[in-house]
Amino acid sequence: MYKISSEPAALDIAAEHLLGKPDAELDGIARTILEGALRGQLSSMAFEKVGSDRDAVALGIQQRAASDLAGLGLEVKSFTFKVLALKG
């Protein structure tokens, strides 16, 4: 999902913002950022395109989340976008 960046400047940022925080809190921070990126990406696409081009959706989410994660010294390690379905 995410990892602490190996870039020296990013390590300093990560130490400043994240040192001493429990893993569950770090997971929550990263999840919140990725969920916000997901909402932003989905709102910018037609529903039909979301269902037909999951790679574009995943790439857009990663791009949207990258700057927020970098601000904490984190980066996306892996991201999987699963099938989206409407009920009703």
C-alpha positions in Angstrom: 0.0 0.0 0.0 2.5 2.7 1.1 6.0 2.9 2.4 8.4 5.5 3.8 10.3 7.0 1.0 14.0 6.2 0.7 14.9 9.7 -0.6 17.0 11.5 2.1 14.9 14.6 2.2 11.7 12.5 2.4 13.2 10.5 5.3 13.7 13.8 7.2 10.1 14.7 6.5 8.8 11.3 7.6 10.8 11.4 10.8 9.4 14.8 11.6 5.8 13.9 11.0 5.6 10.2 11.7 8.2 9.1 14.3 6.6 7.5 17.3 3.2 7.1 15.7 1.8 3.6 16.0 1.4 1.5 12.8 -2.4 1.7 13.0 -2.3 5.5 13.0 0.1 5.5 10.0 -2.3 3.1 8.2 -5.2 5.4 8.9 -3.4 8.5 7.6 -2.4 6.7 4.4 -5.9 5.3 4.0 -7.5 8.7 4.4 -5.3 10.2 1.8 -5.9 7.3 -0.7 -9.7 7.4 -0.1 -9.7 11.2 -0.8 -7.8 10.6 -4.0 -10.2 7.9 -4.9 -13.2 10.2 -4.4 -11.5 12.9 -6.4 -10.6 10.6 -9.3 -14.1 9.0 -9.4 -15.8 12.4 -9.4 -13.7 13.4 -12.5 -14.7 10.4 -14.6 -17.8 9.2 -16.3 -19.1 6.0 -14.6 -18.8 4.0 -17.7 -15.1 4.8 -18.0 -14.5 3.8 -14.4 -15.8 0.4 -15.1 -14.0 0.0 -18.4 -10.6 1.4 -17.6 -9.5 0.4 -14.1 -5.9 1.0 -14.9 -6.6 4.7 -15.7 -8.5 5.0 -12.4 -5.7 3.4 -10.4 -3.1 5.6 -12.0 -5.2 8.7 -11.4 -5.6 7.8 -7.7 -1.9 7.3 -7.3 -1.1 10.6 -9.0 -3.6 12.5 -6.8 -2.3 10.9 -3.6 1.4 11.2 -4.4 1.9 14.9 -3.3 -0.1 14.4 -0.1 1.8 11.3 0.8 5.1 13.0 -0.2 4.3 15.8 2.3 4.6 13.1 5.0 7.6 11.4 3.6 5.5 8.5 2.2 5.0 7.0 -1.2 2.6 4.6 -2.8 4.1 1.1 -2.8 1.2 -0.7 -4.4 -2.4 0.0 -5.2 -5.1 -2.2 -6.5 -8.5 -0.9 -7.7 -11.1 -3.6 -7.5 -14.4 -3.8 -9.4 -16.9 -1.1 -8.7 -20.6 -2.0 -8.8 -23.9 -0.2 -8.2 -26.7 -1.8 -6.2 -30.3 -1.0 -6.9 
